[in-house]
Amino acid sequence: MYTRRRFLTAGGLAAACLAIPAAVRAKGVVEIQMRASARGEAVWFDPIGLRVTPGQTVRWVLHHDVHTTTAYHPKNDHHSLRIPEGAEPWDSGFLVSAGASFDVTFTVEGVYDYYCGPHEAAGMVGRLVVGRPSGPGTLPFDYFKNRPGGAAWKSVPEAAQAALPSVAAIMAHGIVRRTATGGT
């Protein structure tokens, strides 16, 4: 998995594109907006569910407010594992300037669940299906309770569980957006 944090400028975009292998560029970069309502009472990723091909790059772009994109993984504040076991976890850190972005190129097939650090409890989460669905992201949210070492992992908050789109919806539609009421 290839990750890169970028604050793009006109010249930086061209240089950044040259640094990405041609095979990856050919598949295209897909963007997920990190959004918040004007007063911050609602926060979300747009889209909240997305299907991508192995080798494709996903770019999270900050609209406004302060957000992160962080993989559900024990290396990220002891969260439960909700990405494929062979995949590298990511954490963008706090993105604070409008237009700031963070890229991840996904090479391992499976389901990837992620969250915004400051807004996870408010249900600001997202799900990617890379190629075919597999891995811990396809399992029930409490699958790890009896797993060795799993007792120390944090569970996905209920609001986050409720917000995540189903793998079936992502497979059927390719893209799932948040509804006006906050669900999918």
Order of alpha helices (4+ residues) and beta strands (2+ residues): beta-alpha-alpha-beta-beta-beta-beta-beta-beta-beta-beta-alpha-alpha-beta
